[in-house]
Amino acid sequence: MSSGTGDFFTPIGDHTVIYKWPTARMTGGTGDDYCDLPGVGFPTFLTWSGVAIHTAYWHNDFGVMRSHGCLNVPAAVSRWVWRWTAPVAPYDEAYYTTPPGVAGTRVIVRERFDTGNEMVPI
């Protein structure tokens, strides 16, 4: 997994799955930090600002802090998270929001610190 770094830290704490898309175009940052990534697979969103667990086809640096706040994971992991977190999202839905009164899966993001751009649990 690769989490956020620099001005784009992944928010720590308790989150719940609030919505899912089978695929998304993700953009963000400015200048040298700008990214425009079409076809990001199986994003499972944890915040309304767009922090999600999703594929990262553009790198293979898992274990290194390098995202814009999301949790980047290999494609097979992202698909597993998308399929097995609540609420269950139908494949034919282009956009699926957790319905009122339905609890999304709890996701806990624990604090880590950066030592030379490698993540170390505390």
N, C-alpha and C positions, 0 to 999 in steps of 0.2 A: 504494500500500500504506500502511496505517496500522498502526503497531506500538504496543506498550504505553507507558504513561506513568505518572508519579507512583509510587505503591506497586505498580503493575502492570506493571513493565518486562518486555519480551520477553526471555527468556534468550538470551544470545549464545552462539555456539559451534557445534560440529558436532552435528547431530541426524539422525535417520533417521525415515522414516515408520513408525509403530508400529501405527496402526489408522486406519480410515476408516468414516464413516457417510454415507449419502446425505443425511441431515438430522439435526439435533440441536436440542434445547432447551438454551440456554446461560444459566446464572445465575451470579451472583457479585457480590462487593463487599458493602458495608453502607451504610446511611444514604443520603446523596445519591449515592454511587457504586454503589448496588445496581442490577443489571440483570436482567431476566427476558425472554429473547428466544426465542420459539418459532420453529421452522421455519428455523433457520440452515442454509443450503444447503452441501452438499459439504464438510464439515469433514475435513481431512486432519491427523490428530493427530501431533505431534512429541514430546510429553512425556506421561507418565502422569498428570500433574497437570492436563491438559486444554488445553495450549497447542496451537493449531492454525492452519492456513491455512484461512480460510473466507470466505463471502460476508458482506457488511455492508449489508443492505437498509435499515438505519436511519440511514445517513449517506452522504454523498458527499464526505467530507473526506479523500480519499486524498492522502498526502503530509504529513499532520498526525498527530502522535503523539496517539492518543486511545483506544486499546483497553485491555482488561483483561489484556493480555499476549499476546493472539493476534495474528496477522497478518491484518488485514482487507483484503480485495481485492474488486474488482467481481465480480458473479456469473459472468460469462463466464470470468474468470481462475480463480476457485475451481473451476468445473466442469472446466476444462482441467487444472489441477493434480491434481484427484481422478482424472481419467481416465488421465493420462499418467505418474503416479508409480507406482513398484513398491512393493508387489505390486499387481497388477491386482485390483481389487475387483469382484465380480459385482454387477450392478444389483439382483438379487433378494435380496441379503444385507442385512439391516437393520443388522448390525454385523459388521465384518470386521477381524480382527487379523492382523498379519503372522505367518505360520506360522514355527515354529522352523526355523532353518537357511536361511531365505529372507531375503535382504538387502533392506531397504526403501531407497527412494531417499534419498540423502544430501541434506540441506538445511543450508546454512551461513547462520547469522544473524550478520552482521558488526556490530560496535559502531558506534553513531552517537551524536552528542551533540545536545542540544536547544538551539536558539537561538530563543527566542521561539515555541516549540512547532512549529517546522519542523525536519525531519530533514536533517542534513547528513552525508554519508559522510566517514569519516576513514580 
